[in-house]
Amino acid sequence: MNKIKLFYSILKEFDKGNDPSFKDYDVTLEQFGDVVEMIALGNLIENATIQRGGIFNKVS
């Protein structure tokens, strides 16, 4: 799924009151996080937390 389709699909799920997860789509956790981050930076959603991996901070 390309990022534009994923972007709109996630927004649609939020609009319906759902809490989408990367497991709902054929994407990795990192790809899903990138798109949610884009949505949050565009001020289209509030209170989204995107946690990035690091040496002591693994993506889970």
N, C-alpha and C positions, 0 to 999 in steps of 0.2 A: 504494500500500500504506500502510495507516495505521501509526502508530508502535508500537502495541501488537503488531500482527502481526509487524512488522519486529523488534521487541524479542525476541519469542519465537523467531523464525526464526533470528536471529543466535546466540542462546544455544544453540539446537539444533545449529547448525553447529559451534560451539565444542565442544559435548559430544561430537560425532562425531569431533573431532580435526581438523576443517577450519579453514581460515583465510579467513573470508568477506570479500568486498570489495563496495563499493557497486555495482560492475559486475554483481554477481550478482543485484541487485534493481533494480526500476524506480524508483530514487531518486537524488537528487543526492549528491555527496560530502559536502556540508554536512549534509543530512538523516541520512545514514549516521553521520557523526561525532557528531551530537547523540544518537543512540540508543546508540552505543557508549559515549559519555561517561556517559549515564544508567546503563548497565550497570556501568561501572567505579565510578561513585560509589556504587552500591548494593552494592559489594563482591562482585559476582557473577563478575567476572573480575579477573585480576591482570596487571600489566605491559602494560597497554594504553596506547598513546601517541596522544593526540589533539592534532594541531597545528593551531592556528587561524591564519587569514590576518591580515595586517596590512600596513602600508606597505612594509616590507622583507621580509615573510614571506608569500608567496603560497601559497595552498592548492594542493597538487599531488597 
